[in-house]
Amino acid sequence: MFQIGTNWQLWDLSRDFDKAVSGIGLRGYKREEPILLPAEFSHLSPLSVGDIASIYCPTRRDLFLLKKRRLRGSSTWGRIAGPLIEDFCMGLIDEYKNLFDGSSEESYDSIKNLMEDYSNRFITNKQGALKKLKRHSSAPAEDVTNFILVLQYTGRYELAMLGADWFLNGGTSPNNSLLARVPIKHRNVQISPDAKVIGISSPSTPDFLISSLQVVGDIKSGAAFKDFYPLTCAGYAIAYENQYGSGNDMNFGIIYFLETHSRAFATARSYAFVIDDQLRHEFLDRRNEAFEILLQDTGTPPPLASRDQYCIHCKYRNECDKDR
């Protein structure tokens, strides 16, 4: 995740998208439509950002099964891999944020050695989850050995980016370290909006937050980048602004994405964007649609989605197959 800070120095989004940011009007602290939760949903329990924005099923049958029928779904390869990726990335920041502090000279070989040591300890600590991941493998691309290699390659790249940032910023003192200049909050990040007012549950928990740069972010993984991933950042931005009020805008989102179902090796990539009114409108529309689902009768689920297109990796595939 060090690439996020390094990329930020290169992107200069605050300057390049100043006009887009100044045009944002749908702020979470505004007590007006469409920010406010419609009155017809006010008696319902708030939904998490993930419940609203994770539109893996286009009919939202998955949300219906979770909230109306209280079904948790089956374990899948992706549901196991996701938390492993998050733990790997968070631990990487914890352990190596001060790697380039001027006390020693690092090299490509030393980075490889450090990552081998870190990944070996990670594998030892996560043996149970990795064995479970192997048991749920159902395709050649879901290979645990390749999965670990992708994590290692991503880790090496992240440390190399940390070193590049150290060098490009002079590399003379700990004050030049990346996280000293771009402080990424990545542990126990919690946002506490007024849940009844905007319908977003409290606490809301993005994967990382850089409040000084007006950035909120989420870690995602899967077979391919999904168009709805940025919606999570829109939800967190609205929740953040709702909690902290006027003058505390959250303008940018970053999705840190790691592809997991590829036989080719690729490191994680950062996708940055302005959380503009179009994205915020879409999130709020999806929020209202999600609450509409909660109003449906328990015996009348949304229609089935295309099995081949949407259901292969879904945790509710077996449940929905009962109705096919």
N, C-alpha and C positions, 0 to 999 in steps of 0.2 A: 504493500500500500504506500510505500515511500514515493512511488511514481506520481501519486496524486499531488504531493507537494512540489515535486520537480516540474511536473507538467503545468502546474499553476503558474510557476515563474515564466514558463514559455508562452502560455496561452494569453495572459493579460486580459481575461474576460471582462474585468471591471471597466477597462477603457474601451475595448472593442465593441462591447454591447451596452454601453452607457445609455443609448437611446431606448433600447429594448427594456432595460431595467426601469428607466424613468416612466415608461408607459404602463407599468404594472399598477392596476387599480384594485384587484381583488385581494386585499390584505386580510389576514386572519383576525385582526383586531377590529374590523368593521362590523358593527351590529346591524347588518342589513342583508337583504337577499342579494346573491344566492349563497352568501357565506353561512347565514343562519340555517339551521336544520328546519325544514318545513314542519308546521305545527302538527300535521297528521302523523308524524313519526315521533313526537315528543315523549310518548309513553313507552317507547322501546329502548332497550339497553343500547349504549353506544357501541360502535364497531371499531375494531383496530384499523390502522392504515392498511395493513396487509389484507384484512378481510375485504376492504373496499377496492383496493388497487390490484390485487393479484388475480387477474382475470384469465386464469388458465382454462377455464371452461366458459365458452362464450354465452351460454344460457344461464350461467351462475347456479347451475344445479349443485355444484360442489359446495357453495355457500349455503344453499338450502339444506343439504344433508348435514352440514356441520352445525348450523344454528337451529334448524327446526326439528331435525331428527336426532341431534346430538351424536352423530357418528364421526369418529375420528379418522376413519379410513385405514387402509393397509400401509405397512411399511413399504417403501419403494427405494430403489437405488439413489434417486435424487434426494429424497427426504433424509437419507443417511449421509450422503456426500456433502450436502449444503452446510450443516453445522461443523463438519470436519474442516471444510475450507475456511469458514469464519474463524474457528479456533486457531488454525495454522497462521492466518494473516494477523490476527490480534497478537498472538504470541511472538510473531516476527517483530512487530513494533516494540513490544515490551522488552525483548531481549537485545535488539540491535540498534535502538534509536540513538545510542551514543557511540556507535562503532567508530565513526570517523571523528575523533575528538582531538587529533593531533598527537596522541600518545604512541601511535605505531603506524607504520606504513602498510596499507592493505594492497593486495594484488588480486588478479583474477583467480590465481590458485588458492590464495587464502580465503577468498569468498566461497569457492567451491568446497573447501575443507570445513569452513564454518557451517555451510548449509548441509553438508553431509552429517555433521555432528548434531545439528538442530533437528534434521528430519529423522535421524535414528532415535533421538529421544522422543520425538513426536510419535513415531511408530510404536515405541514401547508403551507410551502412556495411553495410546488409542488402540491398543490391540483388539479390545472387544468390539469397538465400532468398526474397525477395518475388517474383522472376520465377518461381522454382520453384513458389511458392504459386499464382500465377496459372495456371500450366500444369496444376495439379491441380484446378482449380476444375471442379466437375461439377453445380453447382446455382446458381440466382440468388442465394441467400443467401451463397454463397462468393465474394463480390466483394471484391477486394483493396482497392479504393478505400474501400468501406464499412468494411473491416477496419481500415484505417489511421485512419479517422475515429473508430471506436470506441476505438482506443488513445488518440487525441488527447483525446477527450471524457473518457475515464477519467483521463488525466493532468491535465487541467484540474481535474477534481473532486478529485483527490488533493491538488493544491496548494492548492485552496480549503479543504479540510479541514485542511491543515497551518496555513493562515492563521487559520482559526477557532480551532484549538487554541491558537495563539500569543496571540490576542486574549483568549480565555476564561481563560487562565492569567496574565493581567497584561501580557504582552508587554514586559517591561522589560530582560531580559538574555538572553544565550545559554543561561544555565542553565535558562531557562524553555522552551527548545525541546523539541519533542515527543520526539526521539530521545535527549535528555539524560535525560528522565524515563522513557521507555519504550524502552530500548535493544534494538532489533531486530537480531539477528544474521542477515544475509541473504546472506553470501558464504562459500563453502567451509564450510558447516555439515556437520559429520560427527559421527556417534554410533558408538561402537565397542563393541557388545555382545559377550558371549561367544556367538559364532555357533553353536557346537556344542551349547550348553546350551538355547538357545531357538529355534534354527533360522532366525534372522534374520541376514542377511549383514552383514559389517562391512567398510567403513563403511556406515552407513545415512545417507541424505542428505535430510533434510527441506528444504523451501525456505526456511523461516525458523524462528527459535527465540528466545523471550523467556524465558530460564530464570529471571529474577528474578520473573516473574509466573506461572511454571509453565505456559507456553503453548508449544505446538508447532504449526506450520502448514504448509500445502501450497497451492500455486497450481494451480488446475484451470481448464480451459476446454473448451468443447464446445457441442453443440446444446442441452443441458439439464443441470441439476444432477442427479447420480446419487446414489441412496441409499447406494451403497457408498463414496462419497468420504470420509466421516469415518473409515472403517476405516484409512486411511493414518495418520492422527494417532494412532489407538490403537496401531498397530504401532510408530511412532516413540516413543510414550510408554513402552511396554514396553521397547524397546531402550535408551532413555535411563536408565530406572530400573535396568535390568540392569547398565549400565556404572557408574553412579555410586553405587548402593547405597542403603540405607535412609537416609531423611532428605532424599532428592533426588527428590521426587515430581513428576510431570508430570500435571497435572490437567485442563487445558483444551486444546481443539483449535480451530483456526480454518481454514476453507477459504476462500480468496480466489478467487472464481469469476468468470470472464468468459465470457459467452455469445457464441458466434462464428457461429452459424447462424441469425441472426435478421435480417430486413430492417428491423426497428425498431432504434433506437439506445438502448443501455443501457450504463451504466458498470458496472465490476466491483462485486461485492457481497461482503461478509464474512459468513460463517456461523460462529457460535461455539457451542460445546457443551461439556458436561462429558464427559470421557473416563471414563465410569462402567463398572461391571462388566459391564453388558449389552453395551456396545460392545466391551469387551476380550474377553469370551467369544466374541462373533461373530468377531472377528479371529482368535482362537486356533483356532476351529472351521475357519475358512477356511484357516488355515495348515496344519492337518492334512489337509484336503481337497486342498490343493495338493500336499502330499507324497505323498498317495495317487496322484495323477496321475503322479508321477515313478516310481512302482512299476509302472505299466502297461507292457505289452509295446509296443515301438515300432510294431508292425504293427497294433495295436488302438487307434485313437484314440477319444476320447469322441464321443458322437453329435453330429450337426449341430444347430445352433440354428436357430430360425426366421429365414430369410434376410431377410424384410421387416422384422422387428422388431429384429434385432440386427446384421445383417451389412453394411448399406449403407455404413457408414463404416469397416469393419474392414480392417486391413492384411492379413488372411488370407482375404479374401473370394474372391479368384481361386483360391487353393489349395483352399479348401473346396468351391468350385463344381465341382471335378474329381470330387467324390464324390457330387454330387447327381444 
